[in-house]
Amino acid sequence: MKRRTLDFLFSIGGVALAVLLLVLGLVLNANADFAKSYVRDQLVEQKINFTPAEALSEEEKAADCLVDYAGTPLDNGKKAECYANEYIGLHMAEGATEAGYEGATYSTLGGVQRELRAELAAAEEAGESTEAIQAELDTVNGLRETMFKGETLRGVLLTSYGFSVFGEKGAQAATVAFLAALVLILASAAGFIHAARTPKDKTV
C-alpha cells in the first residue's frame, strides 16, 4: 500500500473519531449544565439558609462547612450534603440523646413504640397507673415523627447532592472528550501534511 494512501486513511479516521468525541463532549456538557442548573433551581425553591456565623452553637462550629457556608442560601450539591449531614444530622442526634434514646433512628424507634404500647395495654388491663408509660410513649411518638421528617429531608438533600456529583463527573468527562478530540484533530492535520509531502510512489 502506498504511504500517502495510508496517511490519508488514518487522518480521515482520526477526523471522524474527533467529530464523534466532540459530539459526545457536547452531550456530556449539556447534561452537566442541566444537572447543575436543575439542582440549583430545586434547592433555591426550598428557601433554606444556613445559620449565620454568630448564631452557630459550639457543636455546629465544629463542622467546618457550616462555618464556611454560614448565612448563605442552600443552592448547590455541596451545600446540600453539608446541611444534611452536619446540620440536620447533628440536631437529630442531639434530639435523640436529649430524649434518652442516643443513636436512635426512625426505624429503631418503631420497636420502642411497639414495646411501650404493649406495656400500656398490659397496665390498662391490670388496672395499674399508665401515666408514666403514656408520657414515655408520647415522647417516643414525637421523637419518631421528628426523625421521620429529618431523615426524609436528609434523603432529599443527599439525592440532590448525588445528582450534582453526576453532573460534575459529566463535565469532567466532557473536558476529556474535548481534549481527546483536539489531539486527534492535530494528529490528523499532521497526517494530512505528511501525506502531502510524501512521494506518490513511496510504499509501506
N, C-alpha and C positions, 0 to 999 in steps of 0.2 A: 504494500500500500504506500502511496505517496505521502511524504511527510506533511505537505501542505493540507492534503485531504484530512489527515488525522488531526492536525491542529484545528482545522475548521470544525470538525465533528465535536471535539472536546470543548471548543469555545462556544459553539451553539448549545451544546448540552449544559454548559455552565450558565449561560444566559437564561435558559429555560428553568433551570433549578433556582437561579437567583430570583426569577419572577415568582415562582411558587413560594419561596421563602418570604418574599416581600408581601405577597397576599396573606400568607399565614401571619406575618408580623402585624399587618393592618387589622386582621380579625382579632388577634390576641389583644392588641392595643385598644380596640374598640370595646372588647369585653371588660378589660381592666378599667377603662374610663366609666363604663356602665356600673361596674361593681362599686367603684369609689363614690360616684355621684348618688347611686341608689342608697348605699349605706348612710351617706351623709344626710340625704333628704329624709330618710326614715327616722334617723336619730334626732335630727333637729326638730321634727314634728312632736317629739315627746317633751320638748322644752325642759330637759334635765340640765341642771347646772351644778358644777362641783362646789362644795362648800368653800367660802373664802378662807384664805390662809389664817386670818386672825380668829376664825371661829372653829378651827380644827381642834379636836381633842388630842391629848398626848398619844393615844393609841393610833389615831388617824395620821398624825405627823410621822409615825414610824414607817408609813408607806410612802416611799419617795414619789410615786406617781400622783398621789393625792395632793402632795405639796406642789409638784410641778404644774398640775392642771387646776390648782385652786382658783376658784372664781370664774372659770371658763365654761362655756357650754359644751355639753357632750355631743360631739359632732363627727367622730371618726371611730374606726375599729379599735385602735389602741386605747382610746379613752373609754370605750365600752368595756373592754377587758378589765381595765383598771377599776372602773366603777363597780363592775360585777363582782370581782374577786376581792378587792381591797376595801370597798365601802359597804356594799350590801352584805358580802360575806362576813365582814367584821361585825356588823351590827346584828346579824342573825346569830352569830356565835355568842355575842355578848348577851343577847336576849335569852338564849337557851341556858347560859350559865346563871344568869340572874334568876331564872325560874326554877333553878335546881336540876336542870337536865343538860349538863355540859356535854357538848358534842352531838346533841340530838339533831335529827333531821325530820322533815315531814314524814318520811317513811317509818322511821323508828318510833315516832310519837304515836303512830297508829296502834302499835302493840300496847303502849302505855294506856291509851284511851280505852281499849277493849278490857284491859285488866281493871281499870278504875270503874268502868261501867258494870263489870261483873261484881266487884266489891260493893258498889252502890246497891245493886239489885239484891245481893245477899243480905246487906244491912237492913234494907227496907223490909225484906221478907222476915227477918229475925226481930223486927221492931226496934232495932238499935238506932242511935243517932247517925244521921247521914250528912250532917253539916260539914264536917272536915273533909269527907270524901268528895262531896259535891263541890266544895271550894277548890280542891285539888284538880278535879275534873274540869272545872271552869278555866283554871289556869292552863291546863294542858290543851283544852279546846282552843283558847285564844292564841297560845303559842303555836299550835299546829296550823292555824289559819294564817298567822304571820309568816311561818315557814313556807307555806304553800305560795303565798304572794311573792315572798322574797326569792324562792327558788325558781318560780315562773319567770320573774323579771330577769334574774341572772341568766336563765336559759336563753331568753330572747336576746339579751345583750351579747352573750357569748356566741350565739349563732351569727349575729351581725359582725362580730369580730372575725369569726371564721370565714364569713363571706368576703370580708375585706382582705383577708390573707390570700384567698384565691385570686382576688384582683391584683394584689401585689405580685404574686407569682406569675400571673398572666403578663403583667407589664415587664417583668424581668425576662420572660420567655420571648416577648416581642422584641426586646432590645437585642437579645442573642440572635434572633432571626434576621433582624435588620443588619447587624454586623456581618453575619454569615453571607447575606445577600450581597453586601458591599464587597466582601472579599472575593466572592465568585465573579462579580461583575469586573473587578480589577483583573482577576486572573484570566477571565475570558477576553478582556481587552488586550492583555499581554499576549494571549494565544493568537488573536487575530493579527496583531502586529508581527508576531513571529512568523505566522503563515505567509504574510505578505512579503517578508524578507527572505523566506526560504526558496531556493531554486525550484522551479517546477518539476525538474527531473529527479529530485532527491527522494529516495525511498527509505522506508523504515525496515 
